[in-house]
């Protein structure tokens, strides 16, 4: 009888321990911040860059991504390419508790950032800086951003929109 009770307790203990899963350890993966896509992320004060990546067709390249402001005030930020390519410094104003998509997304409110000069090769990285100038204190962060092409269907769709060239205007009389 005692053996049977010990066996039931052992089975019950084994079930409890196996059902507890991740919560038995202190390193719970669901609490770790990570980039769930190909794009990279960075944080500069209350502004956060998310899903930053470069799309290139070999002739042109664009930096796309999102900026989120989790602060209580409107933020002024700049995105610049530090190395690996060149692009104009691009200013953004992000309202409190809102997001600005540039180059893609249903909430796209800004154009993608066009890279100029010698283009980075697909598969390489460029270095991008996010600089928060307002509200104070100022903050900045830098991250390596990968250069991708249209191999992945999702990016092929975005590239179709980014790289679309307007049809030439018809000349009267022709």
Beta strands, then each sheet from edge to edge (+ up, - down):
strand 1: 40-44
strand 2: 47-56
strand 3: 61-69
strand 4: 75-83
strand 5: 90-94
strand 6: 98-102
strand 7: 108-110
strand 8: 113-114
strand 9: 125-134
strand 10: 139-148
sheet 1: 1+ 2- 3+ 6- 7-
sheet 2: 1+ 2- 10- 9+ 4- 5+
sheet 3: 1+ 2- 3+ 8-
end
